[in-house]
Every structure is written in C-alpha cells, then in structure tokens.
Amino acid sequence: MRSDFVTVLDLGNQSATCLVAEATDRGWRVVGHHTVPSKGMRRGLVADQDEAARTVAAAMRGLTAKTGLQPEGVVVGVGGAHVEGHAAQGFVPIIPPGRPVQREDVLQVVNHSRQILVPPDREQIQALPREFRIDGQRGIQQPIGKRGSQLEVLTLILTGQTAQLQSLERAVSANGRRVEQMVVKGLASGLGVLSQEARERGAVVVDLGAGSTEVAVFGDGVLVYAASVPLGSELVTSDVSKLVQTAPDEAERLKVQHGSAWAAAVDKADVVDVLQVGQTQLRPMRRRVLCEIIESRMREIAGFVRQHVERSGYGAQGGLPIVLTGRGALLDGLTELFQDVFEGARASVAAPNAVGLGGTRAERMGFAAACGLAAFAIESLENELVPASGGNGWRDRIRTFWSLWGGRS
C-alpha cells in the first residue's frame, strides 16, 4: 500500500471496523470502511484470541472487497481498563549552547522521558509529549528551530498489559498483517470528534462503547489523561433484560426505542409494550420504570467518568465541557444526566465528520475512534521518530502529533 494511505482497526465488543484513509492536500479523506459483528472481546479486552482473529479477518475481507486494497500494515486502537497513564519528564543539554533545537534533540529528550520503570507485566504503548521547555520557557509545542542550552519535555506515557497487547497483535498478525502502531482509543476518539480549537480550550471526551467507556481529557491542545471504565451499553441492556425479564434482543429494542437516561423527563403516564420471557402476549409497562433502570446504570458510569476527570487534575477547573460519542451516546437523556453528575458542566453529543465517511449523524457515531486513529496516523506520518537503537517495530517508534496542534509555540 502506498505511504499516503493508512489502514486502521477499531476492535470492539459488538463490532469491528476497518477503515482506509488517504492523505490529501487539505488533510485526509476516508477511502472506504467496513464493519462486522465482533466476537472474542469482552469489556474492551481480548477474551478469545482465535475469535478476535476471525473477526479481524472478516473486517479485512470486507474492506478489500469494497476498496480493492490489501493493506499489510494496520494502526490498531487499544482500549480497556488495563491502559494506564504515567507522567514523565526528560532533560537533554543542547550542545553547543545556543544552537537551534534539531529533530535528534527532540528524539533524545522524549526517549529520556521514557526511561521510567514499569511492572514486568506491562509495557509502553505511546509516549505523548505534553509540553516542551527550553531554558525554563514553558508551553512550547514545537521546539525544533528554537535556540537554547537545555531542552525539557513533559510526557504522558501510556502503558498496557503485555498479555493484552500481545493478544491484540496476534489477532492482527494471524491474518498476515503487521501492527504499524497502537494508539489508545481515548486519544483516538478525541481526535475523531474534537476540533483543534476545542482541544486547545480543553474537553472531556467520553466514548460510550458496548463493553467499555473510554475517557480522554484534553487541555492546552494535548491529551493530559486517558482511562477506561469497564462498563458499557451492553450492561445497560443486561440490566433491562434481567429486571424486566425479557430476552436480550427485546431488552435492546426497549433501550433503543423507548429508553432514556433521564427518567425525570418521562411522563408518568407513558406506557410501553414488553414481551417477557415465557410469555406470548405483550404486557404494558410504565416507561418511566424502564428509564429508571437505564438511568441507574448510566449514572454509575458517569460517576466513574467524573472520578477519572478529578484524578486527571483538571477536575478542579470544573468548566471543561463533556463531549459524548460512540453508539452508546445515541441514548436519549444522556446530556442531561452527565450535566447533572458533573454539576452543570456543559455536555453535548458529537459524531466525526471526516471527508468521505458518509452516513447519517447517528450512523457516524460509532466511527469516532476509527476516524481518530486515521487522523493520528495520517498527521504523524512526517513526525515519526525512530530511536537510535535502529528498531523498526511499533514498540520502537515514537509518533507525535505536533501538526495536529497547528504549530503552536
């Protein structure tokens, strides 16, 4: 595949999406995509490697049938509660003092920040520079070309469980593809739905998936925190199924067609017809009861999201807007619920609007991570840093995304 094309994989609990994007003079566009039902995943983690590999194979076959392309390398999204973020710092002298900072200096200082100890069962996924400093001057995003005697970097190191990363990599390699890069899904979802201006102002992106909820906090144009809540919209369906005594398909129908995460807004007189297990006739049920079941679980998820935002250090600011995306965000009443849990912070629902993606807004809701993976891969093509060790696997590369921030300094 030509170097100006990238292929990405978003492997979720209920569905898997492969998407091909192409670099253009104005940025990038979607060439084609294919989504298939997913098996082998649970709460954002690989539970059955063979099933996951078959899911990847089906998604890739569909993508090839639609585009005629047979990609060898794939950028893969990584989610689930095993992903953790760690603050790190690096320093290097600029020799001779006063010369312009070069690409090699940036590589060296970021690599220095990566020299942190992680448990033997974990490894680094990404090293994301948050801020560079030259001779104490703070807030620099593009250090190359600036003069000084010492270069510093504050880096967000994202790590994951080695066993999970290996399982994900094997699911891809079993189909004859190689992993070009792994990108944390929270970051990807944010890049998929936030404008550069929104990232500069700061925002909390909440991607409500079937098995997990990915959380990403952006501030001053960069990712400052990422986490995952191991609860998703599948659990809401499960709650309805158990408490209303319906089959899972009927519970999903009730959730999608009649559900709301803000029960107070539902008229007490509203009634829905329910087919319970073991029954042949529909039975009436107060819709507010259904919505109270849904709200209870969604409020729990929103509460965990708030805990993560507070841990990020940005919770004290209180004013960061909440941006909801993912197929789970189609649920009515979510913005009201999150505004209540976050005590008045503005909440909204967003879908990616990538060139060539197509579909209705509702149909695009599930493409936030895939579009963000493409944006990251396309925009970082020229900013890939290969370490002095000469390694060429994805673990040996650092991909930054300075160009996404418009060269702010």
C-alpha positions in Angstrom: 0.0 0.0 0.0 1.3 3.5 -0.8 2.7 5.5 2.0 -0.1 8.1 1.8 -2.7 5.5 2.7 -3.3 4.2 6.2 -5.5 1.4 7.4 -6.9 1.4 11.0 -8.7 -1.2 13.1 -11.2 -0.5 15.9 -11.9 -3.8 17.5 -14.8 -3.5 19.9 -17.2 -5.8 21.9 -20.1 -5.7 19.5 -18.5 -4.6 16.2 -15.1 -4.3 14.5 -14.4 -1.5 12.0 -11.6 -1.4 9.4 -11.1 1.9 7.7 -8.7 3.2 5.0 -7.8 6.8 4.8 -5.7 8.8 2.3 -3.6 11.9 2.8 -4.7 14.8 0.7 -3.6 18.4 0.1 -6.2 19.6 2.6 -5.7 16.8 5.2 -7.1 13.4 4.6 -10.2 11.6 3.5 -11.9 8.2 4.1 -11.4 5.9 1.1 -13.6 3.1 2.5 -14.6 1.3 5.6 -16.2 -2.0 6.6 -17.8 -3.0 9.9 -18.6 -6.6 11.0 -20.1 -8.1 14.2 -17.3 -8.7 16.7 -16.6 -11.8 18.7 -13.7 -12.6 21.1 -13.8 -9.3 23.0 -15.1 -8.5 26.5 -15.2 -5.1 28.2 -12.6 -3.8 25.7 -10.2 -6.7 26.2 -9.3 -9.7 24.1 -11.1 -12.6 25.7 -10.7 -15.2 22.9 -7.7 -14.6 20.6 -8.9 -17.0 17.9 -12.4 -15.4 17.7 -10.8 -12.0 17.7 -8.6 -13.1 14.8 -11.6 -14.3 12.8 -13.3 -11.0 13.4 -10.3 -9.1 12.1 -10.2 -11.4 9.1 -13.8 -10.8 8.3 -13.4 -7.0 8.6 -10.3 -7.0 6.4 -12.0 -9.1 3.7 -14.9 -6.7 3.6 -12.6 -3.7 3.4 -10.7 -5.3 0.5 -13.9 -6.2 -1.3 -15.1 -2.5 -1.1 -11.8 -0.8 -1.9 -9.7 -3.3 -3.8 -6.8 -2.5 -1.4 -5.0 -5.2 0.6 -3.1 -3.4 3.4 -0.2 -5.0 5.0 0.1 -2.7 8.0 -2.6 -1.6 10.4 -2.9 1.0 13.1 -4.8 -0.5 15.9 -6.8 1.0 18.7 -6.2 -0.1 22.3 -8.8 0.2 25.0 -9.9 -1.4 28.2 -9.2 -0.8 31.9 -5.6 -2.2 31.5 -4.5 1.1 29.9 -2.8 3.5 32.3 -1.2 6.9 32.0 2.0 8.0 33.8 3.6 11.5 33.9 7.2 11.6 33.0 9.9 14.2 32.4 13.1 14.3 30.2 16.1 16.6 30.0 18.9 17.0 27.5 21.6 19.6 27.0 21.8 21.5 23.7 25.5 21.3 22.6 26.9 23.8 21.7 24.6 26.0 23.8 22.5 28.4 21.8 22.2 26.4 18.6 18.7 25.6 17.2 17.0 22.5 18.5 17.0 19.7 16.0 14.9 16.7 15.4 17.5 14.5 17.0 17.4 16.5 20.2 13.6 16.0 20.4 14.1 12.3 19.9 16.7 12.2 22.6 14.7 14.1 25.2 11.5 12.1 24.6 13.4 8.9 24.8 14.9 10.1 28.1 11.4 10.7 29.4 10.5 7.1 28.5 13.1 5.7 30.9 10.6 5.0 33.6 10.2 1.7 35.4 7.0 -0.2 34.6 6.0 -3.6 36.1 7.3 -6.6 34.2 3.8 -7.5 33.0 3.2 -4.1 31.4 4.8 -2.1 28.5 4.6 1.3 26.9 2.1 1.9 24.2 2.7 5.5 23.5 4.9 8.4 24.6 2.9 11.7 24.1 4.8 14.9 24.6 2.6 17.3 26.6 4.9 20.3 26.7 8.5 21.2 25.8 10.6 23.7 27.7 13.7 25.5 26.6 15.9 27.1 29.2 12.9 27.2 31.5 10.5 28.8 29.0 7.3 26.8 29.3 4.4 26.0 27.0 6.4 25.1 23.8 4.7 22.6 21.5 7.1 23.0 18.5 10.7 23.1 19.8 12.5 22.4 16.5 14.3 25.6 15.3 14.3 27.4 18.7 17.6 28.2 20.3 18.7 27.4 23.9 21.0 25.4 26.1 18.7 22.9 27.7 15.6 21.1 26.3 13.0 19.6 28.6 9.8 17.6 27.9 6.8 16.6 30.0 5.4 13.4 28.6 2.3 11.3 29.1 3.4 7.7 29.0 0.6 5.3 28.2 1.1 1.7 29.2 -0.9 -1.5 28.9 -0.7 -5.2 30.0 1.8 -7.1 27.9 -0.5 -10.1 27.6 -3.4 -8.0 26.2 -1.1 -6.2 23.7 0.3 -9.4 22.5 -3.2 -11.0 22.1 -4.3 -8.0 20.1 -1.1 -8.1 17.9 -1.5 -11.8 17.3 -5.1 -11.4 16.2 -3.9 -9.0 13.6 -0.8 -11.0 12.5 -2.8 -14.2 12.2 -4.3 -12.6 9.1 -0.9 -11.8 7.6 -0.9 -8.2 8.7 1.5 -6.3 10.9 0.7 -3.8 13.6 2.1 -0.4 12.4 1.2 1.4 15.6 -1.0 1.0 18.6 -3.0 4.1 19.7 -5.0 4.4 22.9 -8.7 4.6 22.0 -9.5 7.6 24.2 -6.9 9.7 22.4 -8.3 8.4 19.0 -11.9 9.2 19.9 -10.9 12.8 21.0 -9.1 13.3 17.7 -12.1 12.0 15.9 -14.6 14.4 17.3 -12.8 17.5 18.6 -11.6 20.4 16.6 -8.2 21.9 17.2 -9.8 24.8 18.9 -11.8 22.5 21.2 -8.6 20.7 22.2 -6.9 24.0 22.9 -9.8 25.1 25.2 -10.0 21.7 26.9 -12.6 19.0 26.9 -13.5 15.6 28.3 -14.3 13.1 25.6 -16.4 10.1 26.7 -16.7 7.3 24.1 -19.6 5.0 25.2 -18.9 1.6 23.7 -20.7 -1.7 24.2 -18.2 -3.2 26.7 -16.3 -0.2 28.0 -16.3 3.5 28.2 -13.2 5.3 27.1 -12.3 8.6 28.8 -9.8 11.2 27.5 -9.1 14.6 29.0 -7.6 17.3 26.7 -6.1 20.5 27.9 -4.0 23.2 26.1 -4.3 21.3 22.9 -2.9 17.9 24.1 -4.0 14.8 25.8 -3.4 15.1 29.5 -5.2 12.0 30.8 -6.7 8.7 29.5 -8.5 5.9 31.2 -11.2 3.3 30.6 -14.3 2.4 32.6 -15.0 -1.4 32.2 -18.7 -0.7 31.9 -20.6 0.0 28.7 -24.0 0.0 27.0 -24.1 -3.8 26.9 -24.5 -3.8 30.7 -27.5 -1.4 30.4 -29.2 -3.9 28.1 -28.3 -6.7 30.5 -29.9 -4.8 33.4 -33.1 -4.3 31.4 -33.2 -8.0 30.4 -32.8 -9.2 34.0 -35.1 -6.7 35.8 -37.8 -6.6 33.2 -37.4 -10.4 32.5 -37.0 -10.1 28.7 -34.7 -11.7 26.2 -31.6 -9.7 25.4 -32.9 -8.7 21.9 -36.1 -7.4 23.4 -34.2 -5.6 26.1 -32.0 -3.9 23.4 -35.1 -2.9 21.5 -36.7 -1.4 24.6 -33.5 0.5 25.4 -33.1 1.9 21.8 -36.7 2.7 21.0 -38.1 3.8 24.4 -35.1 4.2 26.7 -33.8 7.4 28.3 -31.0 8.1 30.8 -33.0 11.0 32.3 -36.1 9.4 33.8 -37.5 12.6 35.3 -38.3 13.9 31.9 -40.5 10.9 31.1 -44.2 11.3 31.6 -45.5 9.0 34.3 -48.5 8.1 32.1 -46.3 6.8 29.3 -46.6 3.0 28.7 -44.6 0.6 26.6 -45.4 -2.9 25.5 -43.0 -5.6 26.7 -42.6 -9.2 25.7 -41.4 -11.1 28.7 -39.6 -14.4 28.8 -42.1 -17.3 28.7 -45.0 -15.1 27.6 -46.7 -15.0 24.2 -48.6 -11.7 24.7 -47.2 -8.2 25.1 -47.6 -6.7 28.5 -47.9 -3.0 29.3 -45.1 -1.4 31.4 -44.6 2.1 32.7 -41.9 3.7 30.6 -40.5 5.6 33.5 -39.7 2.3 35.3 -37.7 1.2 32.2 -35.9 4.6 32.1 -35.1 4.4 35.9 -33.3 1.1 35.3 -31.3 2.6 32.4 -30.5 5.8 34.3 -29.3 3.9 37.4 -26.6 2.2 35.3 -25.7 5.2 33.2 -25.4 7.3 36.3 -22.9 4.8 37.7 -20.9 5.0 34.5 -21.0 8.8 34.5 -19.9 8.8 38.2 -16.8 6.7 37.3 -16.0 9.1 34.4 -16.2 12.0 36.9 -13.7 10.2 39.2 -11.3 9.9 36.4 -11.6 13.5 35.4 -10.9 14.5 39.0 -7.8 12.3 39.0 -6.6 14.0 35.9 -6.0 17.2 37.9 -8.4 19.1 35.6 -11.5 18.3 37.8 -10.9 21.3 39.9 -11.3 23.5 36.9 -14.9 22.4 36.8 -15.7 24.0 33.5 -14.4 21.5 31.0 -17.2 20.6 28.5 -18.2 16.9 28.3 -18.3 15.5 24.7 -20.2 12.2 24.4 -19.6 10.0 21.4 -19.9 6.3 20.4 -23.0 4.3 19.7 -24.0 4.3 23.3 -24.2 8.1 23.2 -27.4 7.8 21.0 -29.4 7.1 24.2 -31.8 9.9 24.9 -31.3 12.0 28.0 -27.5 11.4 28.3 -26.5 15.1 28.1 -28.9 15.9 31.0 -27.5 13.1 33.1 -23.9 14.0 32.5 -24.6 17.7 33.2 -26.2 16.6 36.5 -23.4 14.3 37.5 -20.8 17.0 36.6 -22.8 19.6 38.4 -23.6 21.9 35.5 -20.7 21.3 33.1 -21.9 21.6 29.5 -22.5 18.2 27.8 -23.0 17.6 24.1 -23.1 14.6 21.7 -20.7 14.6 18.8 -20.0 12.4 15.7 -17.0 12.5 13.4 -17.4 14.4 10.2 -14.5 13.1 8.2 -14.5 13.7 4.5 -15.7 10.6 2.7 -17.2 8.9 5.7 -20.8 9.4 4.7 -23.8 8.2 6.5 -26.2 10.0 8.9 -25.1 11.6 12.1 -26.4 8.6 14.0 -24.6 6.1 11.7 -21.3 8.1 12.2 -21.5 7.9 16.0 -19.6 4.6 16.1 -16.7 5.9 14.0 -15.1 8.3 16.4 -12.2 6.0 17.3 -11.6 4.8 13.8 -11.6 8.3 12.4 -9.3 9.4 15.2 -6.9 6.5 14.5 -6.8 7.6 10.9 -6.2 11.3 11.8 -3.4 10.3 14.2 -1.7 8.0 11.6 -2.0 10.5 8.7 -0.9 13.5 10.7 2.0 11.7 12.3 3.5 10.3 9.1 6.0 13.1 8.9 6.6 13.2 12.7 7.6 9.6 13.3 10.8 9.3 15.3 12.8 6.2 15.1 15.1 5.6 18.0 18.9 5.3 17.8 18.6 1.6 18.5 17.6 1.1 14.9 14.5 -0.9 15.8 11.6 -0.8 13.3 8.7 -2.4 15.2 5.9 -0.4 16.6 7.3 -0.6 20.1 10.4 1.1 19.0 8.8 4.1 17.4 7.5 7.4 18.8 4.8 9.1 16.9 4.0 12.6 17.9 1.2 14.7 16.5 2.6 18.3 16.6 1.0 19.0 13.2 -2.4 18.5 14.8 -1.9 21.5 17.0 -1.1 23.8 14.2 2.5 24.6 15.1 1.6 26.5 18.3 4.6 27.6 20.2 
